[in-house]
Amino acid sequence: RSLYPNVDFYYGIILNRLLNGTSGPQFNPVRTVGVVPRSELFGADAIIDLKPTAWLDISQSGSVSKLRYADDLGGAGEATPLKGHFQPGYPGVSLISQVSAKRGRFEAGATSTLYLDDPFTYSNDIYVPAYWQVNAHASYRLPKRAGMPELLFRLDVTNALDRNNIGSVGIGGYSVSGDYQTFMRAAPRTVLFSMNAKI
């Protein structure tokens, strides 16, 4: 039985970041392009990996990552007030739980991913709903024999709980405020069976 904890912190400064803000209807968008002189990136990651037995592995990780604008967006016209707001389209908090088991020729596992605190606009007045997805897999390996290649049979289940999630945002750009612009729905539950032969 073993336990492996790990924690790290980071901070960075980004200068002259080019941004493209979008407003108005998707078929006739109005774009605001300019530079934010200074932004700050800060965050922390923590993970605990537990191996209660030789064949079982359990891990839990948590991450906080924020890119905050330290200046307003400057352009050809009036400056857009972004100072103190966070970059849209990237979750500020992510929690990932994993469990995997491997015994002989059999292997199985599951991963739970939770994303929180994800701004949809540059002014942070709209946020993406919490994203939670569980994926699972199982596989069985047959060793190579005379006249037969090594075979791997695998079953993957994506979005095992069949949740309705927003999968990706900002397809047509991020709006400055008050507009969802475009996003794409995450795929429903998907089951894939595959077989791989290795000579």
ZAMARGU-4260 file (C-alpha; in steps of 0.2 Angstrom, whole numbers, plus 5000, padded with zeros to 4 digits):
<rodrens>
0) 5000/5000/5000 | 5007/5017/4995 | 5001/5035/4994 | 5009/5049/4983 | 5004/5067/4986
5) 5010/5081/4975 | 5007/5100/4975 | 5013/5114/4965 | 5010/5133/4962 | 5014/5144/4948
10) 5013/5163/4943 | 5016/5171/4927 | 5015/5188/4918 | 5009/5190/4900 | 5013/5206/4891
15) 5004/5214/4876 | 4991/5200/4874 | 4980/5202/4858 | 4962/5199/4860 | 4947/5198/4849
20) 4930/5202/4857 | 4914/5198/4847 | 4896/5206/4849 | 4880/5206/4839 | 4872/5192/4829
25) 4883/5177/4823 | 4879/5181/4804 | 4885/5199/4806 | 4897/5200/4821 | 4905/5216/4827
30) 4923/5212/4832 | 4934/5222/4844 | 4952/5218/4842 | 4965/5226/4853 | 4979/5223/4865
35) 4979/5220/4884 | 4996/5227/4890 | 4997/5216/4905 | 4989/5200/4911 | 4993/5188/4926
40) 4992/5169/4926 | 4992/5160/4943 | 4986/5144/4949 | 4990/5128/4959 | 4988/5109/4956
45) 4987/5095/4969 | 4986/5077/4966 | 4985/5062/4978 | 4988/5044/4971 | 4984/5029/4981
50) 4989/5011/4977 | 4980/5001/4990 | 4985/4985/4981 | 4997/4980/4967 | 4982/4979/4954
55) 4972/4995/4960 | 4976/5013/4957 | 4965/5028/4963 | 4969/5046/4961 | 4961/5063/4964
60) 4967/5079/4957 | 4962/5097/4959 | 4968/5112/4949 | 4965/5131/4950 | 4970/5141/4936
65) 4966/5159/4932 | 4972/5172/4919 | 4967/5189/4925 | 4968/5205/4915 | 4978/5218/4924
70) 4974/5231/4911 | 4959/5236/4899 | 4958/5231/4881 | 4965/5245/4870 | 4961/5247/4852
75) 4958/5260/4839 | 4943/5267/4848 | 4938/5268/4866 | 4946/5256/4878 | 4935/5241/4884
80) 4936/5239/4903 | 4943/5221/4906 | 4954/5225/4921 | 4951/5213/4935 | 4941/5201/4924
85) 4946/5183/4920 | 4950/5175/4903 | 4934/5167/4896 | 4933/5149/4889 | 4944/5141/4902
90) 4938/5133/4918 | 4945/5141/4934 | 4943/5125/4944 | 4945/5107/4938 | 4943/5091/4948
95) 4948/5074/4941 | 4945/5057/4949 | 4952/5041/4942 | 4952/5023/4946 | 4960/5009/4937
100) 4962/4991/4939 | 4974/4979/4931 | 4974/4960/4934 | 4983/4948/4922 | 4976/4951/4905
105) 4961/4961/4911 | 4961/4980/4913 | 4947/4992/4917 | 4945/5010/4923 | 4934/5026/4925
110) 4938/5044/4925 | 4926/5058/4932 | 4930/5076/4926 | 4922/5091/4933 | 4925/5109/4927
115) 4919/5124/4937 | 4920/5143/4936 | 4921/5145/4917 | 4917/5163/4911 | 4908/5164/4894
120) 4912/5183/4891 | 4926/5195/4894 | 4917/5205/4907 | 4913/5188/4916 | 4894/5193/4917
125) 4889/5175/4910 | 4897/5159/4915 | 4896/5141/4907 | 4886/5129/4918 | 4896/5116/4927
130) 4903/5102/4916 | 4904/5085/4923 | 4907/5069/4913 | 4912/5051/4917 | 4921/5040/4905
135) 4925/5021/4907 | 4934/5008/4898 | 4938/4989/4900 | 4950/4978/4890 | 4956/4960/4888
140) 4972/4955/4880 | 4975/4938/4872 | 4993/4934/4870 | 5001/4929/4854 | 5000/4911/4850
145) 5006/4900/4835 | 4998/4906/4820 | 4988/4919/4830 | 4993/4937/4833 | 4991/4946/4850
150) 4973/4952/4851 | 4966/4966/4862 | 4948/4968/4865 | 4942/4985/4872 | 4926/4993/4876
155) 4925/5012/4879 | 4910/5022/4886 | 4911/5041/4884 | 4899/5051/4894 | 4893/5036/4903
160) 4880/5046/4913 | 4873/5053/4897 | 4873/5071/4904 | 4869/5086/4894 | 4884/5097/4894
165) 4891/5112/4884 | 4906/5104/4876 | 4915/5119/4869 | 4913/5137/4869 | 4919/5152/4859
170) 4918/5144/4842 | 4914/5161/4834 | 4924/5171/4847 | 4919/5177/4864 | 4908/5192/4867
175) 4913/5207/4878 | 4897/5205/4888 | 4879/5199/4889 | 4879/5187/4873 | 4882/5168/4872
180) 4888/5169/4855 | 4891/5151/4850 | 4894/5135/4859 | 4893/5116/4855 | 4884/5103/4864
185) 4895/5088/4871 | 4891/5071/4863 | 4878/5060/4872 | 4883/5043/4879 | 4894/5034/4866
190) 4899/5016/4866 | 4914/5010/4856 | 4920/4992/4855 | 4937/4989/4846 | 4949/4975/4842
195) 4967/4977/4839 | 4979/4964/4832 | 4998/4965/4835 | 5009/4953/4825
</rodrens>
